[in-house]
Amino acid sequence: MPLVSAAEMLKKAREGKYAVGAFNTNNLEWTKAILKGAEESKSPVIIQTSMGAAKYMGGYQVCLDLVKDLMDSMNITVPVALHLDHGEYEDALKCIELGYTSVMFDGSHLPFDENMEKAKDVVAKAHAKGVSVECEVGSIGGEEDGIIGSGELADPAECKKIADLGIDFLAAGIGNIHGSYPENWTGLSFETLSSIADITGGHLPLVLHGGSGIPLDQVQKAISLGVSKINVNTECQEVFAAATRKYIEEGKDLQGKGFDPRKLLAPGTDAVTKLVIDRIEWFGSKGKA
């Protein structure tokens, strides 16, 4: 099955009051794990590469070819979109040209007028090639690939202006942060989320960044208010690291050929697959392929 744009799957999610998981990949093992979890769950899925992860993996072309080839070799039947996460302007344009089926242009750290201008250009170029576009208003807290946000609440009026450019889905700051949530985190601002959903027409799919560590009840309430795409990265990193640490601490890498990377990385890979399946259950997209 070929890669698809994220626009249609998220439109269906918005209408059906569930969300599609957007899982960041970092290598071959993670890509296989995400695809396996989605296929077993019969769920649409979005595989994301941040700018830094794509560089680590060898470039955007490598990421694109890896996902496409694995989909073929694994006989994946569920809809899969390949998405650029937190892309700067030039990176978004590059991914559109290469064949990514979805891109995020993150201009939230720019002056709003510049964010608007560049977002408009990205939308025009992406839609000409059938590529879906995500844009952001109100930076997300924490840090991702050098882009730092303090977790501000987005201005609903600015959200409407960006939405009116014809973007396919909108990321807006509602108190969410990247990375692990601190103990003093006050939770998502559902008042802000409701205002954004209302002012953008009540049908535009909204995106929840920093999906790792948000309690299930808050996740499900966010979905009920219009969140249709939920990003998960930190939790995948955490379970991968924990499973790998356990394997080594138990001395399994010293038993026979336990040092073989195919064995060494297997527990972490399986842990990512399990997490993907669990989060698909949380988000309500199981069986929606």
C-alpha positions as CSV (number, residue, x, y, z in Angstrom):
1,M,0.0,0.0,0.0
2,P,1.5,3.4,-0.9
3,L,2.0,6.2,1.6
4,V,-1.0,8.5,1.9
5,S,-1.6,12.1,2.9
6,A,-2.6,12.6,6.6
7,A,-5.5,14.9,5.6
8,E,-8.1,12.2,5.0
9,M,-7.3,10.0,7.9
10,L,-7.5,13.0,10.3
11,K,-10.7,14.3,8.8
12,K,-12.2,10.9,9.5
13,A,-10.8,10.9,13.0
14,R,-12.3,14.4,13.7
15,E,-15.7,13.3,12.5
16,G,-15.5,10.0,14.4
17,K,-14.2,11.5,17.6
18,Y,-11.0,9.5,17.8
19,A,-7.3,10.4,17.2
20,V,-4.6,9.0,15.1
21,G,-1.2,8.4,16.8
22,A,1.8,10.1,15.3
23,F,4.9,8.3,16.4
24,N,8.4,9.6,15.9
25,T,10.9,7.2,14.5
26,N,14.7,7.2,15.0
27,N,15.9,4.1,13.1
28,L,15.1,0.9,11.4
29,E,13.9,-0.9,14.5
30,W,11.5,1.9,15.6
31,T,10.0,2.2,12.1
32,K,9.4,-1.6,12.0
33,A,7.9,-1.4,15.6
34,I,5.5,1.4,14.7
35,L,4.3,-0.3,11.5
36,K,3.9,-3.6,13.3
37,G,1.8,-2.0,16.1
38,A,-0.4,-0.2,13.6
39,E,-0.9,-3.3,11.4
40,E,-1.8,-5.5,14.4
41,S,-4.3,-2.9,15.6
42,K,-5.7,-2.3,12.1
43,S,-5.2,1.4,12.7
44,P,-4.1,4.3,10.5
45,V,-0.8,5.7,11.6
46,I,1.5,8.7,11.1
47,I,5.2,8.0,11.2
48,Q,7.1,11.2,12.0
49,T,10.7,12.3,11.6
50,S,12.0,15.4,13.3
51,M,14.8,17.3,11.5
52,G,17.4,15.9,13.9
53,A,16.2,12.3,13.6
54,A,16.2,12.5,9.8
55,K,19.8,13.8,9.9
56,Y,20.8,11.0,12.3
57,M,19.2,8.4,10.0
58,G,21.0,9.7,6.9
59,G,18.7,12.3,5.5
60,Y,15.1,12.7,4.4
61,Q,15.5,10.5,1.3
62,V,16.7,7.6,3.5
63,C,13.7,8.0,5.8
64,L,11.3,8.0,2.9
65,D,12.8,5.0,1.3
66,L,13.0,3.1,4.6
67,V,9.3,3.6,5.3
68,K,8.2,2.7,1.8
69,D,10.4,-0.4,1.6
70,L,9.4,-1.7,5.0
71,M,5.7,-1.2,4.1
72,D,6.2,-3.4,1.1
73,S,8.3,-6.1,2.8
74,M,6.0,-6.2,5.9
75,N,2.8,-6.3,3.7
76,I,1.4,-3.3,5.5
77,T,-2.3,-2.8,4.7
78,V,-3.3,0.1,6.9
79,P,-3.0,3.8,5.8
80,V,0.4,5.3,6.7
81,A,1.5,8.9,6.3
82,L,5.1,10.0,6.5
83,H,5.2,13.4,8.3
84,L,7.9,16.0,8.9
85,D,7.6,17.0,12.6
86,H,8.5,20.6,13.6
87,G,10.0,21.4,10.2
88,E,11.6,24.7,9.5
89,Y,10.6,26.4,6.2
90,E,13.4,25.1,4.0
91,D,13.0,21.6,5.4
92,A,9.3,21.5,4.8
93,L,9.8,22.5,1.2
94,K,12.5,19.9,0.8
95,C,10.3,17.1,2.2
96,I,7.4,18.2,-0.1
97,E,9.7,17.8,-3.1
98,L,11.2,14.5,-2.0
99,G,7.9,12.7,-1.5
100,Y,6.9,13.0,2.2
101,T,3.1,12.8,2.2
102,S,2.7,15.3,5.1
103,V,4.7,18.1,6.6
104,M,4.6,20.4,9.6
105,F,5.9,23.9,9.1
106,D,6.6,25.2,12.6
107,G,6.8,29.0,12.5
108,S,5.5,29.4,16.0
109,H,8.9,30.9,17.1
110,L,8.7,33.5,14.4
111,P,6.9,36.9,14.4
112,F,3.3,36.0,13.6
113,D,3.2,37.8,10.2
114,E,6.2,35.9,9.1
115,N,4.7,32.6,10.3
116,M,1.6,33.4,8.3
117,E,3.6,34.3,5.1
118,K,5.7,31.2,5.2
119,A,2.8,29.0,6.1
120,K,0.8,30.3,3.1
121,D,3.7,29.4,0.8
122,V,4.1,25.9,2.3
123,V,0.4,25.2,1.9
124,A,0.4,26.2,-1.7
125,K,3.4,24.1,-2.6
126,A,2.3,21.1,-0.5
127,H,-1.3,21.1,-1.8
128,A,-0.1,21.2,-5.4
129,K,1.5,17.8,-4.8
130,G,-1.3,16.4,-2.6
131,V,0.8,16.7,0.6
132,S,-1.0,17.6,3.9
133,V,0.1,20.5,6.1
134,E,0.3,21.1,9.8
135,C,1.1,24.5,11.2
136,E,1.6,25.7,14.8
137,V,0.4,28.7,16.8
138,G,1.7,29.2,20.4
139,S,4.9,27.3,20.9
140,I,4.8,23.9,22.7
141,G,6.8,23.8,25.9
142,G,10.1,22.0,26.2
143,E,12.7,21.5,23.5
144,E,12.7,19.5,20.3
145,D,15.7,19.6,18.0
146,G,16.7,23.1,19.2
147,I,13.3,24.6,18.9
148,I,12.4,25.7,22.4
149,G,8.9,26.6,23.6
150,S,7.8,27.8,27.0
151,G,4.4,26.2,26.7
152,E,2.4,29.3,26.1
153,L,-1.3,29.2,25.4
154,A,-2.2,29.9,21.8
155,D,-4.3,33.0,20.8
156,P,-7.5,31.7,19.3
157,A,-7.7,34.7,16.9
158,E,-4.2,33.8,15.6
159,C,-5.3,30.2,15.2
160,K,-8.2,31.2,13.0
161,K,-5.9,33.3,10.8
162,I,-3.6,30.3,10.3
163,A,-6.5,27.9,9.8
164,D,-8.0,30.2,7.1
165,L,-4.8,29.7,5.0
166,G,-6.2,26.2,4.2
167,I,-4.0,24.1,6.4
168,D,-5.1,20.5,7.0
169,F,-4.6,20.3,10.8
170,L,-3.5,22.8,13.5
171,A,-1.1,22.4,16.4
172,A,-1.8,25.0,19.1
173,G,-0.2,25.5,22.5
174,I,-2.7,24.5,25.3
175,G,-0.3,24.0,28.1
176,N,1.3,20.9,26.6
177,I,5.1,20.3,26.6
178,H,7.7,18.1,24.9
179,G,9.6,15.6,27.1
180,S,8.6,14.5,30.5
181,Y,6.0,16.5,32.4
182,P,7.2,18.0,35.7
183,E,5.4,17.2,38.9
184,N,4.0,20.8,39.1
185,W,2.4,20.7,35.7
186,T,-1.1,22.1,35.9
187,G,-2.6,20.1,33.0
188,L,-4.1,21.0,29.6
189,S,-6.1,24.2,29.2
190,F,-9.4,22.8,27.9
191,E,-10.9,26.3,27.9
192,T,-8.2,27.3,25.3
193,L,-8.8,24.2,23.3
194,S,-12.5,24.7,23.2
195,S,-12.1,28.3,22.1
196,I,-9.7,27.2,19.3
197,A,-12.0,24.5,18.1
198,D,-15.0,26.9,18.0
199,I,-13.3,29.7,16.3
200,T,-11.8,27.5,13.6
201,G,-15.2,26.2,12.6
202,G,-15.6,23.1,14.8
203,H,-14.3,20.7,12.1
204,L,-10.5,21.4,11.7
205,P,-8.4,18.5,13.1
206,L,-6.4,19.7,16.0
207,V,-3.0,18.3,17.1
208,L,-1.8,17.5,20.6
209,H,2.0,17.7,20.8
210,G,3.8,16.3,23.8
211,G,1.4,13.4,24.1
212,S,3.8,11.4,26.3
213,G,2.8,11.5,29.9
214,I,-0.6,13.2,29.6
215,P,-3.1,11.2,31.7
216,L,-5.7,9.1,29.8
217,D,-8.7,11.2,31.0
218,Q,-7.1,14.4,29.7
219,V,-6.2,12.7,26.4
220,Q,-9.8,11.5,26.0
221,K,-11.3,14.9,26.9
222,A,-8.9,16.6,24.4
223,I,-10.1,14.1,21.7
224,S,-13.7,15.0,22.5
225,L,-12.9,18.7,21.9
226,G,-11.4,18.1,18.5
227,V,-7.9,16.7,18.9
228,S,-7.4,14.2,16.1
229,K,-3.6,13.7,16.0
230,I,-1.5,13.0,19.1
231,N,2.3,13.0,19.0
232,V,4.2,10.4,20.9
233,N,8.0,10.3,21.1
234,T,9.4,10.5,24.7
235,E,7.4,7.5,25.9
236,C,8.8,5.4,23.1
237,Q,12.3,6.5,24.0
238,E,11.7,5.7,27.6
239,V,10.3,2.1,27.1
240,F,13.0,1.4,24.5
241,A,15.8,2.5,27.0
242,A,14.2,0.6,29.9
243,A,13.9,-2.7,28.0
244,T,17.5,-2.4,26.6
245,R,18.8,-1.6,30.1
246,K,17.0,-4.6,31.6
247,Y,18.5,-6.9,28.9
248,I,22.0,-5.8,29.7
249,E,21.7,-5.7,33.4
250,E,20.5,-9.3,33.3
251,G,23.7,-10.1,31.5
252,K,21.9,-11.5,28.4
253,D,24.3,-9.7,26.1
254,L,27.0,-11.9,27.6
255,Q,25.1,-15.2,26.9
256,G,26.0,-16.8,23.7
257,K,25.6,-14.3,20.9
258,G,23.5,-12.0,23.0
259,F,25.7,-9.1,21.9
260,D,24.3,-9.5,18.3
261,P,22.4,-6.2,17.7
262,R,19.5,-8.2,16.4
263,K,19.1,-9.7,19.8
264,L,20.4,-6.7,21.8
265,L,17.8,-4.3,20.2
266,A,14.9,-6.8,20.1
267,P,13.5,-6.1,23.7
268,G,13.4,-2.4,23.1
269,T,11.8,-2.8,19.7
270,D,9.1,-5.0,21.1
271,A,8.5,-2.5,23.9
272,V,7.9,0.2,21.3
273,T,5.4,-2.0,19.4
274,K,3.6,-2.7,22.7
275,L,3.4,1.0,23.5
276,V,2.1,1.8,20.0
277,I,-0.6,-0.8,20.4
278,D,-1.5,0.6,23.9
279,R,-1.7,4.2,22.7
280,I,-3.8,3.3,19.7
281,E,-6.3,1.8,22.2
282,W,-6.1,5.1,24.2
283,F,-6.7,7.2,21.1
284,G,-9.6,5.1,19.8
285,S,-8.2,4.4,16.4
286,K,-8.1,0.6,16.7
287,G,-10.0,-1.0,13.8
288,K,-10.4,2.3,12.0
289,A,-8.1,1.5,9.0
